[in-house]
Amino acid sequence: MKQVEIHIYEEYEDMLRESGRKWILITGFPGFGYVGTIATRYIASKLKSLKIGDIITKYMPDFVAMEEYGVMTPYEVFLARDKDLIIVVNNALPSTPERVPYSIALAEWFKKINGDKAIFAGGLNIKLKEGDEEFRWVCNMTCGWSFKEPTLGRGNYIVGPLATLYAVFTLKKIPTLLILPYTEPGKYDPSAAAVFIKKLNEILDISVPVDDLIEYSKLVAYAETLMEEASKKAKEEKGPKLYM
């Protein structure tokens, strides 16, 4: 198999190629504050999005969970058709050797379906906060969005798979906005995810309520606990390592 494969269920392939569509991709990872995963899962749920596929990687974590929509896998693709949104929910981090292939596969697939723009969610260490702003942001090329809040300052780094994905989307000339709410790095932070979602409400007019986000984030925390337990069990059994 390929190292990374975007697997779209056959019954949804034609939807992605509808003429006149200008898809916007929303995604993030379980990094600082778990912001990217909390926000994307919540948005997909509130917009009653269809799960239309999965991203399959050679060394993907070996776990699944049962959800209302069916089987939750490490990397999921959802479609909010009426909002022109494709939401990629990363319930785990791609392993380090797979991060570049993952990013290239996602960027090339998105261009193939005539994707228009992308918006990424991430967390920014609250120690970098300088004023009363709730987030910082970065926009490559001419993404078309801007905010009164300051951009990410010179010399500040974005790290991990989000950095790789942003770099690849920039190299592939996909207009991309990166929104980075301040957060405590080691905690689940639904309030930071709410900041991201509120900004999406402003620029995309999607009207996703955030009032019950804290309750929803408990489900994300539970999923993470299951993953940690599975990883611990695998180590005890001297089985293959799970990449978190």
Secondary structure, 3 states (H helix, E strand, C coil): CCCEEEEECHHHHHHHCCCCCCCEEEEECCCHHHHHHHHHHHHHHHCCCEEEEEEEECCCCCCCEEECCEEECCEEEEEEHHHCEEEEEECCCCCHHHHHHHHHHHHHHHHHCCCCEEEEECCEEHHHCCCCCCEEEEECCCCCCCCCCCECCCCCCCCCHHHHHHHHHHHCCCCEEEEEEEECCCCCCHHHHHHHHHHHHHHHCCCCCCCCHHHHHHHHHHHHHHHHHHHHHHHHCCCCCCCC
